[in-house]
């Protein structure tokens, strides 16, 4: 029996994905769109299945990685160097969303797919990878607790803005960018309040040992 060739070249995946994007708005993310893409490229359907063994999930994951790279390419260091952190993050979020501009219906279908309970882990992975790349692109030096809180906070800003954009019919998505500005403002206000709270509490005496001794006398 002849051995099945499963060695799929990477350069086959990109054109298949690009061809599938034409069909996703009508067929959704799945086998039908992939089969039609293979037909368009005159590629055997079985070979296309081997290119994306995880089906829709693999295709959406690859697309997200491509769009992340498009975001980075749109925000080189020289374009960010004179901006404040708030401005840098705003520009990155906007660039990441604009990367989906020509495939908005496919992006909407991807959100619907990732919203299914069985696909939640993939959705979180894609979201974390995007916001992690945003912070790394501006060379954020945070470590430990701040490292994770910044990514968690930005996940909320980016995901809510992305969902807003999907239904925005305003000219040049002006309402989406206004929404993004408001979300960023809220985050900056929270960070300022948190910093003030830390400064205040840092000057207060540590009362917990005294309270503990009142409840549990040292010689008891």
Secondary structure by P-SEA (a helix, b strand, c coil): cccccccccaaaaaaaaaaaaaccccccccaaaaaaaaaaacccaaaaaaacccaaaaaaaaaaaaaaaaaaaaccccccccccaaaaaaaaaaaaaaaacccaaaaaaaaaaaacccaaaaaaaaaaaaaaaaaaaaccccccaaaaaaaaaaaaaaaaaaaaaaacccccaaaaaaaaaaaaaaaaaaaaaaaaaaaaaaacccaaaaaaaaaccccc
